[in-house]
């Protein structure tokens, strides 16, 4: 399908577009040199060879009359279910236009083309401020619960050095200084950010393999009325993609059980010693949120990380707020559906539609393509 005008046209992504899309991605999001073949290959893998590929739900490109691709919206097809009812879903990520000032309507046209697709529900969980403006002008408001970012500082000097290094790379040379100051604070017993002990917890968490984590995710997802229709093969594909996020460190897979051996929680986060960890996915049975958060913070502290951050897990927010966690807005979550009943679990904060269940599993977030 395509929409034409003198200013260009919007159509489905094709294999021949991938090199131009990779160049646009590198320019827009990485500000880097010309893209490598690995980035082009990855775009083909996730946008054209996705395990849930749907010929009717495709990424879109904006093409000038010259044939040059100057706009793109990446679309991930998804298979959800609402109380066992199949739901056809699509996630929009990587909305970009080469010259938004010169062609201010290109982004809006890409967005309209995405929303006009046959999916039952349309979602994005990674809209930046520019994309958010496009969504809101089109009449789609953000969802506050799934747009919330959070940060729990564990070692304040190291966390400050890590944050500074991410904003201004040369400031990364201060990381060793931060670690020294945090060690000094620990020796002086000045550790106001140290997490609570887990001795009284009714949930026992332990390290797990990706396969064990996948099994736990499929079981625990049943606590959420709107959730992915995973099977082992597709979920392991998402996990394999996520494991390659080299800029975020290494994954820590954790699964928790109750005193009678019942499965109660699971989470995965990424980090390297001294740096701030990033929570990709958390899921748990109702009533176990506090134990999951306590284990996450305690484990990260024991591993030597300076803090943990995350987003888009609204069922965890009450537990996070009561444990010295800072909340903020960073990327924005928006959802719309023709059948508005599909939005009720999202409004209630009981939908599993972010992280591994959304679009932030992709290597386009948190990986390098050398």
N, C-alpha and C positions, 0 to 999 in steps of 0.2 A: 504493500500500500504506500502511496506517496501523495504529498500535497505540494503543488507547484505554484510559483509566482515568478515575476521578473527578477526578484531578489534571490532566487534559488528554490530548492525543493527539499522536502523531508522524505526519506525512504528508509527501508530496512537496511541494516548493516549487512554487507557482503564481504567475502574473503578478500577481494581486491581493495577494500577500504582500510584494511588493518594497519598497513604501514603509515598511512596518513593519520589514523586515529591514534596510533602509538606516538607519533610526533606531536600531536595536539595534546595528548596526556602528559608527555614529558615537559612540554612548554608550560602547560597550565598548572600542574601539580608538583612538578619536580624542579622546574626552572633549570633543566639540565641540558647537556649536550644532546645531539641526535640520539634517538632511542636505539637500544640494542635489539638484536634478533630475539633475545629471550623475552623481552617485553611484548614484542609482536606475537610471538608464539603463545604467550600466556593469555593475551587478549582473545586469541582464537579459541584456546581451551575453555575459558570461562564464559565467553559470550556466544560461541558457536557450537561447542562440544560439551556443554554443561550436561550432567546426568539427568536433569529434568527438562531438557530442551523441549520447547514447544514451538512448532512452526508458525503459530499465530501470535506468539508473544516474543517480540524481537527487540534488540537494541536498535536505536534510530540514529541516522546521520543527517546532518544538514549539508547539502551539496550546492556549491555555486554553479553558475552557468558554465564555467570553465571546467567543471568536473572536480574541483578541489573540495575536499571535505573540510569544513570550517566549524562544524558543531557536532556534538555527540552526546547522547544519553545512553549509558549502559543499563541494560535491563536483565535482571536475573529472574527467570521463571521459578515459581515455587509451588509446592503441593502442600496445602494446609488441610486441616479438618476442624470443624466446629461440632463438638459432641458426636463424632463419627461421621458427620456429613462432609463429603469432599468439597474443598474450596480451591478454586483456581486463583493463584495469587501471582503478583509481579512486584519486584523490588526495583526501584530506580536509584542508580548510583552514578557517580562520575558525570554529572551534567556540566558540560563545558562548551564555550564558544570562543573562537580564536580572537575575534574583534567585537566584543559585546557593544562597544560604543558605536562602531561603524555599522553594525547590524543588530540593533537592539531587540528586534522581534525574533531572532533566530532561536534564542533560548526558550521563549514562550511557545514557539511553534513546536519545538522538540517536546516540551512538556505536554502540550495538548495532544500530540501524536501518541505519547505514552499513555495518557489517561483515556484515550479513545480506544484502547485495546480491549480484547474480549475478556480480560481477567475479571473475577468477581470482586477482588479487593486490590487496590494499588497502594504501595507503601514505599517510603524512603526513611531510612534511619540515619543518613549521613549528610543531610543537607547543610551546607555552610550558609553564612549570612547572605551571600549573593543569591544562591539558589532558593533560600527561604523567602526572599523578597518576591521571586517569580511565583512560587507556590501560593503565597498569600495574595498576590495580585490576582491570581486565577481563582481565588475563593476557597483555598484549602488551608485551614489553620493548623498550627503545630499542636502536638499533644505534649503537655508539660511533663507528665510522669515519665514518658519514654525519652524525653529530650534532656533529662537531668544528668549532668556529669558529677562525679564526686572524687574527692581525694582524701585519703587518710595518711597523714604524715607519721612515720615511725622513727626516723632519725633526722631531725630538722636541718642540720647543717649539710648533710649529704643530699637531702631532698632539695634544698635550695640550690646547691651546686649543680645537681642533675637538671633541674628546671631551667636554670640559667644557661646551661650548655645546650639545651634543646632550642632555646630562643635565640641565643647568640653563640654559635659553635665555639669560638675561641675561649669562651668562659668555661668550657669543659675542663680546662687545665686546673680548675679549682676543685675538682672532685676529690683528689687525694687530701687536700686541705680539709674538706668537709668530713671525710672519714676520720681524720686525726682529731678534729674537734668533737665529733660524736663519741669517739673512744674516751676522750677526756671527760666528757659529760657522764659517761657510764661509770667511769672510775670514781667520779665525785658523787655518784648516785643521783644525778640530776637528769632523770628520764621521765618527764611528764607525759611523753607520747608513747611510752611502752604499753603494748596491749595487755589486756587482762589474761590471767592464767586460764587454762582450759580444764583444770582439775575437776571442776564440778559439772562439766558438760555431760549431757545425757546422750550425745551423739559422738561416736568415735570415728574420726577421719584418718585415712591413711593414703599413702601414695598408690597410684593405680597406673596401669598401662592404658594407652589410647583405646584399646579394644574393651577393657573393663569400663572405662569412662563412657564409651559409646553405648554399652549395654545399660549402664545406669541412666544415661540421658533418655533413652527410649522408654525406660520404665517410669522415670520421674515425670516425663512430659505429660503423662496421663492426668496429672493434677491440674493441668491448665486446659480450659475448655477450647481455646483456639491454639492450635499447635501444629508443627510440621508432621507430615505423613512419612516419617523416616523409615527406611529399612537399613539393615546393617551395611549394605554395600554403599548406599548414598551417604549415610552419615560418616562412614570412614573416609569417603572422598572429601567431604568438607573438613574433617579433622586433618587429613594429609595436607590440604591447602593451608590450613591455619598453622601447622607446624613449621612452615617455611618462612614465617614472619621474622626474618633475621634481625631487623632493626629493633625488635621488641625484646630480644633475649631468647630464653628457652622456656618451653611450656612446663608447668607444674600441674599434673593431673591429680585430683584428690576426690575420693569417694567416702561418704560417711554412712555409718550404720548405727541403729539404736541398740539398746541392751538386749533385745531379743533377736538380733540379727536382721531386723527390717531395714531396708534401704531408705535413707532419709534425705540425702543430699549429695551433690556433686558440683565441682567447679574446676575451671582451668584458668590459670593466669600465666603471664609471661614476664620474665625479668632476668637481670644479671646482678650479681652482688654490688651493692652500693647505689644502684639505680632504683627508680620508681617502677614498680610492677604494674601491669595492665591486665585487668580482668576481662577475658573474652566472654565467658559464659558461666552463669551460676543457675542452679535449679534445685529446688528442694520441696519436700512435703510441707504443707501448711503447719506453722508452729515451730519449724526448725530453722527459721531465718537467722535468729540470733546466734545459734550454735555454728551455723555456716560462716557467718561474718567473723565470729570470734576465732574460728580455726584459720580462716584466711589471713587475718592480721597476725595471729601468733606464728603461723608458719612462715609468713613473709619476714617477720622479725628474726626468727631463728635462722633463716637463710641469708641474713645479712642485707636485706633490701631496705631502701630508705623510705619507702612508702608504697601505697597501692592506690591506683585510680581505676575508674571504670565508668560505665554509663548504661542507661537503658535497661535497668532491672528494677522496675518500680516496686515490686513486692519486697525488695530488700531495703527500700528507703527508710522505713521506720527503724529497723535495726541499725542502719548506718548512722542515722541522725543521733541516736543515743550513745554512739561510740566515738565521739569527737571527730566526726567526718565533715569535711567542708563540701557543700553542694554548689554547683555552678552550671551555667548553660554553655555548651560547646557546639556539638552537632545537633541537628534538630530532626525530630521524628514527625512524620505526617502520614496519615492514612485516610483513604476514602473508599467507599463501596456503594454500589447501586442499592444493595440490600443493607440498610443501615443496622440491622441486627448483627451483622458481622463485626461492627465497630464496638459493640457493647463490652466484650471482654477486654478490648484495648482501653476503653474509658475506665473500666474497673481495675486496670492494672494487673489483669490475670490472663494475659495473652503471651504466649511464648513465640515472639516474632522479632527477636533481636539477637545479635551475636551470631552464634552458629545457626540459629533459626532465622536469621535475617540476612544481612549482607556483609557484616564486618569480619567474616571468616576469610574474605578474599585477600590475596597477597598484594593487591593494589593498595592496601592499607597496612603499612608496617613491614614492607619487604623492599629489597634492592634488586634491580635487574641489571647486573653488571655485564 
